[in-house]
Amino acid sequence: MIELKRLNDQAVIINSDLIEFIEATPDTMITLTSGRKIVVKDSVDEVVKKVIEYRRNIHEGLGIKQ
């Protein structure tokens, strides 16, 4: 799960496994596998970094070396 900011600065927690794709339109729009769309303040690069960091932490917790 990753924490992002909605346009109104409200925090939202997203299951990164459900992200289908991310667009800059110019706001960052995240489309989930359910078809739901979420617009956030975080840039596309920031979202990608948070997903990578989250998955890296999971792998480290399981003792998986990358």
ZIHU-V712305 format. One record per run of one state. SS is the DSSP state (a for helix, b for strand, c for the rest). FROM is the first residue (numbers start at 0). TO is the last residue. If there is no record, write none. Layout:
BEGIN
SS&FROM&TO, SS&FROM&TO
END
This chain:
BEGIN
c&0&0, b&1&5, c&6&9, b&10&13, c&14&14, a&15&17, b&18&23, c&24&26, b&27&31, c&32&35, b&36&39, c&40&42, a&43&60, c&61&65
END
